[in-house]
C-alpha cells in the first residue's frame, strides 16, 4: 500500500547516527546514502531509507525529487551575535579595542524596537540563506532586542536559544544596567519566551570584565530559579582580556573560576573561544560537562589565537562551531569549517571532513544539549535540514567531478564552498528558504 501521509524526499543524504566520544569514532557513526529517501510527517523525521528498499511503497506523485543534491541536517551555530551583523568586517582592532570602537556603538541602536525587528529579520534570513537552522545567539542589553529576535524566529518556527546581554560595568553608560535591573528584565524575558515552542533562553553575561560580583550573583540566582535555561558567555579569547579578568577578580583561581564560583558551569553552559585555557580550566570544563564554541573566523580575524581542538578531544569537552558574527567574517558554515581546518593545520592537527561536519551538525547539537531534538535524521528528530548543491561553479564542478569518494567531495565542499551551495533550507519540515527565490519561502 502506498505511503501517502508522509512527505518523501529523494536525494543523496549524509549525517551521523550517534554521538562520537573520540574523533576515531566519527567515521563509525557516519551515514551516507547516495540514493535515499527521507520521510517526514508533521515536522519530524519518520525515517531515512535507501531508495530501493521503499520505492515500491511510495506514491510516485508524492515524491519530491532532489536527485543531484546532497541533504544533511541543518547547521548548528553555537555562538553568534545578531546585533553585530551590521558591523561585520570592521577593520584593524583586536578584541578589547574592537568592542569599544565598533561593537558598543552599534549595539546602542537596539533600544529601538523597530530597528531590532528589522535587524532580527535580516539576521535570520542570513542564517537560513547559509543553511543554519539553529543557533545560540547574543542580543544586546536591551530587552526589546530579544523580544524582536524571538518574535521573528517564532514566526519561522526556528529552534534558537538566545538571551539579552547582562552587563553592569566597564562599558558605556548607555549599555550598562544595575544588577537588579538586569535580574528583573532577564526574569521577565525567561517567563515570556523560555520553552515557548522551539525557543529557549540563555542567561547571557557578556563576559567577566563587564560583570560585577553583584551581577554574577544575580545570574546565579536566575540559574537556580530556572535550572533548565542555558548559560552563554565568553572565555579566554584574548591574553589582554585574561590579564584584565585576573586583575578584576584576584580572589579567583583564574578566568573560568570566576564563572565556576557562581555555579555557572554545567551541562547547558557554553563558553565561546577558550583559546588560552590553563590546565585546571580544561579539567573543570570536563568535570562540569560544559561546552566550548570554536569560532575560527573570529579568532583569526581579531588575531586572538588558535583553538586547540585536539586537546578538546583529549579532555573530553564537547565542542560546537560558532561563526561569531560580527568578529567572525561569514554566516556560512562551509567557509567557517574551511577556516577551522586551517586552524588545525597550524597546530599539526588534521580536521577531516567527517569531523568538521560532525561539529557543525550533531556535535554542535550535542554541545547545546539539543541532540535529542536535532542534528541527524534519526526517527523522531525535528526535520531541520539543508539542501546542498555540491557544484555551483566551474572550479567546484571540476573538483567534485574528480573526487574519488564522499569524503573528498565533502572536503572540497568545505574548502571551496560558500552560500552559493545552499539550494534550500527546511525548518520543522517546511522549506523556508530557496536559493532561486532569494528569499524566505514562507
C-alpha positions in Angstrom: 0.0 0.0 0.0 1.4 3.4 -0.9 2.6 5.7 1.9 0.6 8.8 1.3 0.7 10.5 4.7 4.5 11.3 4.6 6.5 13.9 2.7 9.1 11.9 0.8 12.3 13.5 -0.5 14.6 11.6 -2.8 18.3 12.8 -2.9 21.7 11.9 -1.5 21.9 12.1 2.3 24.7 12.5 4.8 24.5 12.6 8.6 25.9 11.0 11.8 23.7 8.4 13.5 25.2 8.8 17.0 27.4 10.9 19.3 31.2 10.3 19.0 33.3 10.3 22.1 36.6 10.4 20.1 37.4 11.5 16.6 38.1 8.0 15.5 34.5 7.0 16.2 33.1 9.7 13.9 33.5 7.5 10.8 31.8 4.6 12.6 28.7 6.8 13.0 28.7 8.5 9.6 25.9 7.6 7.3 25.9 8.3 3.5 23.1 7.3 1.2 23.9 8.1 -2.4 20.2 7.4 -3.4 18.0 7.7 -0.4 14.5 8.8 0.7 13.8 10.9 3.8 10.3 10.5 5.1 8.7 13.4 7.1 5.5 13.7 9.0 4.2 16.8 10.9 7.6 18.4 11.1 9.5 15.3 12.2 11.6 12.6 10.7 9.9 9.3 10.1 12.9 7.6 8.7 15.8 7.7 6.2 16.0 4.8 3.8 17.8 3.5 0.8 15.6 4.3 -2.3 15.4 0.7 -3.4 14.1 -0.5 0.0 11.0 1.7 0.0 10.4 2.8 -3.6 7.6 0.4 -4.2 5.7 1.6 -1.2 5.7 5.3 -2.2 3.2 7.0 -4.4 5.3 8.5 -7.3 3.2 11.7 -7.2 4.1 12.3 -3.6 7.9 12.2 -4.1 9.9 15.4 -4.1 12.8 14.6 -6.4 16.1 16.3 -5.5 18.5 13.9 -7.1 21.8 15.6 -7.7 21.5 17.4 -4.4 23.1 16.4 -1.0 20.9 16.8 2.0 22.3 17.0 5.6 21.0 18.1 8.9 20.7 21.9 9.3 23.9 23.6 10.5 24.1 24.5 14.2 25.8 27.7 15.1 26.9 27.6 18.7 27.9 31.3 19.1 26.8 34.4 17.2 25.8 38.0 17.9 22.9 39.1 15.9 23.3 42.9 16.5 26.8 42.7 15.2 25.6 41.8 11.7 25.7 45.4 10.7 29.4 45.9 11.6 30.8 42.6 10.3 34.2 43.2 8.7 35.3 46.1 10.8 39.0 46.9 10.3 42.1 46.9 12.4 41.5 46.1 16.0 41.9 43.2 18.5 39.2 42.3 21.0 39.0 45.0 23.6 39.6 47.9 21.2 37.2 46.3 18.7 34.4 46.2 21.3 34.8 49.9 22.2 35.3 51.2 18.7 32.7 49.2 16.8 30.6 46.9 18.8 29.2 49.1 21.6 28.1 52.0 19.3 26.3 49.5 17.0 24.6 47.8 19.9 23.3 51.1 21.3 20.8 51.2 18.4 18.8 48.2 19.8 16.9 50.3 22.3 14.6 50.9 19.3 12.1 48.1 18.8 11.7 48.9 15.1 15.4 48.7 14.5 15.7 45.5 16.5 12.8 44.0 14.5 14.3 45.0 11.1 17.7 43.5 12.0 16.2 40.4 13.5 14.5 39.6 10.2 17.7 40.3 8.3 19.8 38.2 10.6 17.5 35.2 10.5 17.3 35.4 6.7 21.1 35.3 6.6 21.2 32.2 8.8 18.7 30.4 6.6 20.4 31.6 3.4 23.5 29.8 4.7 21.8 26.6 5.8 21.9 27.3 9.5 18.7 26.2 11.2 19.6 26.5 14.9 21.8 28.9 16.8 22.8 30.2 20.2 22.5 33.9 19.9 23.6 37.1 21.8 21.2 40.0 21.8 22.1 43.4 23.4 21.5 44.7 26.9 18.0 45.9 25.7 15.1 43.5 26.4 13.5 44.7 23.2 16.4 43.2 21.2 15.5 39.7 22.4 11.7 40.2 22.1 12.3 41.1 18.4 14.5 38.2 17.7 12.3 35.6 19.4 9.2 37.0 17.7 10.9 36.7 14.3 12.2 33.2 15.0 8.8 32.1 16.3 7.2 33.1 13.0 9.6 30.9 11.2 9.3 28.0 13.7 13.1 28.0 14.2 14.8 26.4 17.1 17.0 29.0 18.6 18.4 29.8 22.0 19.0 33.5 22.8 19.3 36.0 25.6 19.8 39.7 26.5 23.3 40.8 27.4 23.8 41.3 31.2 26.4 44.0 31.8 26.9 46.5 34.6 30.4 47.8 34.3 33.4 48.6 32.0 31.1 49.5 29.2 29.5 52.8 28.1 26.8 54.1 30.4 24.2 53.8 27.6 24.8 50.0 27.7 25.0 49.3 31.4 22.4 48.4 33.9 22.2 47.7 37.6 22.3 44.1 38.8 18.7 44.4 39.9 17.6 45.8 36.6 19.4 43.0 34.8 17.8 40.4 37.0 14.2 41.8 36.6 14.4 42.2 32.8 16.0 38.8 32.3 13.5 37.1 34.5 10.6 38.7 32.6 12.1 37.5 29.3 12.6 34.0 30.6 9.0 33.9 31.7 7.8 35.2 28.4 9.9 33.1 26.0 11.7 30.2 27.5 10.5 26.8 26.1 7.8 28.6 24.1 7.5 26.3 21.1 11.1 25.8 19.7 12.5 28.9 21.6 14.8 28.6 24.6 16.5 31.2 26.8 20.2 31.6 27.6 21.5 33.7 30.5 24.0 36.0 28.8 26.5 37.8 30.9 28.7 39.3 28.2 32.0 38.3 29.9 33.6 38.6 33.3 35.1 42.1 32.7 31.7 43.7 32.3 30.2 41.7 35.2 30.5 42.8 38.8 30.3 40.2 41.5 26.8 41.6 42.3 25.7 40.9 38.7 27.1 37.4 38.7 25.2 36.7 41.9 22.0 37.7 40.0 23.0 35.4 37.2 23.5 32.6 39.7 20.1 33.3 41.3 18.4 33.1 37.9 20.2 29.8 37.1 18.9 28.4 40.4 15.4 29.6 39.7 15.4 28.4 36.1 17.8 25.4 36.1 16.8 24.4 32.5 18.0 27.6 31.0 21.3 27.9 29.2 24.4 30.0 30.1 26.2 31.7 27.2 29.3 33.8 27.6 32.9 34.3 26.5 36.1 32.7 28.0 39.8 33.2 27.4 39.6 34.7 24.0 42.5 37.2 24.3 45.6 37.4 26.5 44.9 41.0 27.5 41.3 40.1 28.4 42.6 37.2 30.6 45.0 39.6 32.4 42.2 42.0 32.9 39.9 39.3 34.5 42.7 38.3 36.9 43.1 41.9 38.0 39.4 42.4 38.4 38.9 39.1 40.3 42.2 38.5 42.2 40.4 36.2 44.7 39.6 33.7 42.0 41.9 31.0 40.7 41.5 32.1 37.1 39.1 33.2 34.4 36.9 30.1 34.3 36.9 30.0 38.1 35.0 33.4 38.1 32.1 31.6 36.4 32.5 28.4 38.3 32.4 30.2 41.6 29.0 31.4 40.8 27.9 28.0 39.7 27.6 29.0 36.0 29.4 26.0 34.6 27.4 22.9 33.7 25.6 20.8 31.0 24.0 23.8 29.3 26.8 26.2 29.8 28.5 27.2 26.5 31.8 29.2 26.6 32.9 30.8 23.4 36.6 30.7 22.3 38.6 29.1 25.1 41.8 29.7 23.2 44.2 30.2 26.1 42.9 27.8 28.8 45.0 26.7 31.7 45.3 23.0 32.7 42.8 23.3 35.6 40.3 25.1 33.3 40.3 22.2 30.8 39.7 19.8 33.7 36.9 22.0 35.1 35.1 22.1 31.7 35.3 18.3 31.5 34.2 17.8 35.1 31.2 20.1 34.8 30.1 18.8 31.4 30.4 22.4 30.0 30.7 23.1 26.2 33.0 25.2 24.0 32.1 27.1 20.9 35.0 27.1 18.5 35.0 30.3 16.4 37.8 30.0 13.8 37.0 33.0 11.6 36.6 35.3 14.6 39.8 34.1 16.3 41.8 34.6 13.1 40.2 38.0 12.2 40.8 39.5 15.7 44.2 37.9 16.0 43.1 36.1 19.2 44.9 32.8 18.7 44.4 29.2 17.7 41.9 27.0 19.4 43.3 23.6 20.4 40.6 21.2 19.0 42.8 18.2 19.5 43.0 19.0 23.2 39.3 19.2 23.5 39.0 15.6 22.4 41.7 14.6 24.8 39.9 16.3 27.7 36.5 15.0 26.7 35.0 18.5 26.3 32.1 19.0 23.9 32.7 21.4 21.0 30.4 23.1 18.5 31.3 25.5 15.7 30.4 29.2 16.1 30.6 31.8 13.3 30.7 34.6 15.9 29.4 37.2 13.5 30.4 40.1 13.6 34.0 39.4 14.6 33.5 36.3 12.5 33.5 37.2 8.9 30.8 34.9 7.4 27.5 33.4 8.3 28.4 30.4 6.1 29.2 27.2 7.9 31.1 25.8 4.9 33.5 28.7 4.9 33.8 28.5 8.7 34.7 24.8 8.5 37.4 25.7 5.9 38.9 28.1 8.4 38.7 25.6 11.2 40.8 23.2 9.0 43.5 25.9 8.7 43.5 26.5 12.4 44.1 22.8 12.9 46.8 22.7 10.2 48.7 25.5 12.0 48.9 23.1 15.0 49.7 20.0 13.1 46.2 18.6 13.6 44.2 17.5 10.5 40.5 18.1 10.8 38.9 15.7 8.5 35.7 16.4 6.6 33.9 13.9 8.8 35.0 15.7 12.0 34.2 19.1 10.6 30.6 18.3 9.5 30.1 16.4 12.8 30.9 19.5 14.8 28.6 21.6 12.5 25.6 19.2 12.9 25.2 16.5 15.6 28.3 17.6 17.5 27.0 21.1 17.7 23.6 19.9 18.8 25.3 17.8 21.5 27.3 20.9 22.7 24.0 22.7 23.1 22.2 19.8 24.8 19.8 19.6 21.8 20.9 16.3 20.3 17.7 14.7 21.5 15.8 17.0 19.1 18.1 18.0 16.2 21.3 17.1 14.5 20.6 13.9 12.4 17.9 12.0 10.6 17.1 9.5 13.2 13.3 8.8 13.6 11.5 11.4 15.7 14.1 14.1 15.2 12.8 17.6 14.2 13.1 18.0 10.4 15.6 20.8 10.1 17.9 20.3 7.1 19.9 22.0 4.4 19.8 21.0 0.7 23.3 21.4 -0.8 24.2 21.8 -4.5 27.7 20.4 -4.4 28.9 22.1 -7.6 27.8 25.6 -8.5 31.0 26.9 -10.2 33.3 25.6 -12.9 36.0 25.0 -10.3 33.7 23.1 -7.9 32.4 21.1 -10.8 35.9 20.1 -11.8 37.0 19.2 -8.2 33.8 17.4 -7.3 34.0 15.5 -10.6 37.5 14.1 -9.9 36.9 13.4 -6.2 37.1 9.7 -5.6 34.7 9.3 -2.7 32.2 11.2 -0.4 34.9 12.2 2.0 36.9 14.0 -0.7 33.7 15.6 -2.0 32.8 16.9 1.5 36.3 18.2 2.0 36.1 20.1 -1.4 32.7 21.4 -0.3 34.1 22.8 2.9 37.2 24.3 1.4 35.7 25.7 -1.9 32.0 26.1 -0.8 30.1 29.2 0.2 26.5 30.5 0.3 26.0 29.6 -3.4 26.0 25.9 -2.5 22.9 26.3 -0.3 20.0 25.3 -2.5 17.2 25.1 0.1 16.8 25.3 3.8 14.0 23.4 5.6 12.8 24.2 9.2 10.5 21.9 11.1 9.5 20.0 7.9 8.9 23.1 5.8 11.0 24.8 3.1 11.7 28.3 4.4 14.4 29.4 2.0 15.1 28.8 -1.7 18.2 29.9 -3.5 16.4 30.5 -6.7 13.8 32.7 -4.9 16.5 34.5 -2.9 14.1 34.9 0.0 12.1 33.0 2.6 9.6 30.6 1.1 7.2 31.1 3.9 
